[in-house]
Amino acid sequence: MKLRNLKNIPVFSQGKAEIIGQVDKAVIGDDFTLAYIVVNTEKGAAMIKAEDLTIGEEAIIINSPDKIKSYAYGEELSVYDKKLSDRIFDDQGREMGYVSDFILSRQNKKVWGIELCSGTIHDLLEGRKEIPLEQVHFKSDLTGMINKEGSELNDS
């Protein structure tokens, strides 16, 4: 699931059989694992730790409403915020595009890949590429490089 698709999906409490809010954002830790989500509720912002939730296709489910913790808006250093729009290069130094999103595994809540934007026309004609995270090495705060095994990417 692309991280941007988590925004605004409902959060459902199985314990109370009710919708408690909508996802505002997902926070990814330095290990590229979902740390927690921030939820907009009637009472304001709240957070739910990753281990306390299940990501469904159309909703996030928690077992019990007591898993919801208060959240004061803060400056998280989410890897998502740091790496979004990083330029990605191949092993020959050619720019392949930029990181437009992370792709999260719903089962283990880890980022398994990145979505690569190569420009409007290219994306419209061929679609955006999804690259497994294991093939991407972030070399600096603003750039990354794709391993030579990045196969079809080197044909462009």
For each residue, the residues with C-beta under 8 A, 3 or more apart:
1: 5 6 55 103 104 106
2: 5 101 102 103 104 115
3: 6 26 28 80 101 102 103 104
4: 7 101
5: 1 2 9
6: 1 3 9 23 25 26 37 55 60 104
7: 4 23 24 25
8: 22 23
9: 5 6 22 23 58 59 60
10: 19 21 22 58 59 60
11: 19 20 21 22 23 37 39 48 53 59 60 61 62
12: 18 19 20 59 60 61 62
13: 16 17 18 19 20 61 62 63 64 65
14: 17 61 62 63 64
15: 62 63 64 65
16: 13 20 65
17: 13 14
18: 12 13
19: 10 11 12 13 59
20: 11 12 13 16 39 41 46 62 65 68
21: 10 11 39 40 41 42 46
22: 8 9 10 11 39 40
23: 6 7 8 9 11 26 37 38 39 40 60
24: 7 37 38 39 40 45
25: 6 7 37 38 78
26: 3 6 23 34 36 37 38 78 80 104
27: 34 35 36 37 38 76 78 80
28: 3 32 33 34 35 78 79 80 102 111
29: 32 33 34 35 78 79
30: 79
31:
32: 28 29 79 102 110 111 133
33: 28 29 50 109 110 111
34: 26 27 28 29 37 50 104 109 110
35: 27 28 29 49 50 78
36: 26 27 47 48 49 50
37: 6 11 23 24 25 26 27 34 47 48 50 53 60
38: 23 24 25 26 27 45 46 47 71
39: 11 20 21 22 23 24 45 46 47 48 68 71
40: 21 22 23 24 44 45
41: 20 21 44 45 46 68
42: 21
43: 46
44: 40 41
45: 24 38 39 40 41 71 72 73
46: 20 21 38 39 41 43 68 69 70 71
47: 36 37 38 39 68 69 70 71
48: 11 36 37 39 52 53 60 62 67 68 69
49: 35 36 52 53 67 69
50: 33 34 35 36 37 53 109
51:
52: 48 49 62 63 67
53: 11 37 48 49 50 60 61 62 67
54: 60 61 62
55: 1 6 60 104 106 109
56: 59 60 61 106
57: 106
58: 9 10
59: 9 10 11 12 19 56
60: 6 9 10 11 12 23 37 48 53 54 55 56
61: 11 12 13 14 53 54 56
62: 11 12 13 14 15 20 48 52 53 54 65 67 68
63: 13 14 15 52 67
64: 13 14 15 67
65: 13 15 16 20 62 68
66:
67: 48 49 52 53 62 63 64
68: 20 39 41 46 47 48 62 65
69: 46 47 48 49
70: 46 47
71: 38 39 45 46 47
72: 45
73: 45
74:
75:
76: 27 81
77: 81 82
78: 25 26 27 28 29 35 81 82
79: 28 29 30 32 82 83 111
80: 3 26 27 28 83 84 102
81: 76 77 78 84
82: 77 78 79 141
83: 79 80 86 99 102 114 138 144
84: 80 81 99 100 101 102
85: 98 99 100
86: 83 98 99 138 142 143 144
87: 95 97 98 142 143 144
88: 95 96 97 98 99 114 116 131 136 143 144 145 146
89: 93 94 95 96 143 144 145 146
90: 93 94 96 145 146 150 153 154
91: 145 146 147 148 150 154
92: 154
93: 89 90
94: 89 90
95: 87 88 89
96: 88 89 90 116 118 129 146 153 156
97: 87 88 100 116 117 118 119 122 129
98: 85 86 87 88 116 117
99: 83 84 85 86 88 102 114 115 116 117 144
100: 84 85 97 115 116 117 128
101: 2 3 4 84 114 115
102: 2 3 28 32 80 83 84 99 111 113 114 115
103: 1 2 3 111 112 113 114 115 130
104: 1 2 3 6 26 34 55 109 110 111 112
105: 108 109 110 111 112
106: 1 55 56 57 109
107:
108: 105
109: 33 34 50 55 104 105 106
110: 32 33 34 104 105
111: 28 32 33 79 102 103 104 105 114 133
112: 103 104 105 132 133
113: 102 103 130 131 132 133
114: 83 88 99 101 102 103 111 130 131 133 136
115: 2 99 100 101 102 103 128 129 130 131
116: 88 96 97 98 99 100 128 129 130 131
117: 97 98 99 100 123 128
118: 96 97 122 123 126 128 129 156
119: 97 122 123
120: 123 124
121: 124 125
122: 97 118 119 125 126
123: 117 118 119 120 126 127 128
124: 120 121
125: 121 122
126: 118 122 123
127: 123
128: 100 115 116 117 118 123
129: 96 97 115 116 118 153
130: 103 113 114 115 116
131: 88 113 114 115 116 135 136 146 150 153
132: 112 113 135 136
133: 32 111 112 113 114 136
134:
135: 131 132 146 147 149 150
136: 88 114 131 132 133 144 145 146 147
137: 144 145 146 147
138: 83 86 143 144
139: 143 144 145
140: 143
141: 82
142: 86 87
143: 86 87 88 89 138 139 140
144: 83 86 87 88 89 99 136 137 138 139
145: 88 89 90 91 136 137 139
146: 88 89 90 91 96 131 135 136 137 150 153
147: 91 135 136 137 150
148: 91 154
149: 135
150: 90 91 131 135 146 147 153 154
151: 154 155
152: 155 156
153: 90 96 129 131 146 150 156
154: 90 91 92 148 150 151
155: 151 152
156: 96 118 152 153
